[in-house]
Amino acid sequence: MKKEKLVEKIKEILKTDVDLNYLSVLKQEELEKLIACIRYRIDQKD
């Protein structure tokens, strides 16, 4: 998945319209790890 798509996925998970394009400077692996961490944290709250 391209970086742009990963940033869009993060925006979807967080349900925000905030500009997160600055995350594109991260490596793809870092973005994937961030998504995994966010999902894990959200799942803990359910």
C-alpha positions as CSV (number, residue, x, y, z in Angstrom):
1,M,0.0,0.0,0.0
2,K,1.3,3.4,-0.9
3,K,2.2,6.0,1.8
4,E,-0.7,8.2,0.8
5,K,-3.2,5.4,1.2
6,L,-1.7,4.6,4.7
7,V,-2.1,8.2,5.8
8,E,-5.7,8.1,4.5
9,K,-6.3,4.9,6.5
10,I,-5.0,6.5,9.6
11,K,-7.5,9.4,9.1
12,E,-10.3,6.9,8.6
13,I,-9.4,5.0,11.8
14,L,-9.2,8.3,13.8
15,K,-12.3,9.6,12.1
16,T,-10.8,13.0,11.5
17,D,-10.4,15.5,8.7
18,V,-7.2,17.0,10.1
19,D,-4.4,17.2,7.6
20,L,-2.1,14.4,8.5
21,N,0.0,14.5,5.3
22,Y,3.1,15.3,7.4
23,L,3.1,11.6,8.3
24,S,4.2,10.9,4.7
25,V,7.8,11.7,5.8
26,L,7.7,8.4,7.8
27,K,8.9,5.2,6.2
28,Q,6.2,2.9,5.0
29,E,7.0,0.4,7.7
30,E,6.6,3.1,10.3
31,L,3.2,4.1,9.0
32,E,2.1,0.5,9.1
33,K,3.3,0.1,12.7
34,L,1.5,3.3,13.6
35,I,-1.8,2.0,12.1
36,A,-1.3,-1.3,14.0
37,C,-0.7,0.6,17.3
38,I,-3.8,2.8,16.8
39,R,-6.0,-0.2,16.0
40,Y,-4.7,-2.1,19.0
41,R,-5.4,0.9,21.3
42,I,-8.9,1.4,19.9
43,D,-9.6,-2.3,20.3
44,Q,-8.6,-2.1,24.0
45,K,-11.3,0.5,24.7
46,D,-14.1,-1.7,23.3
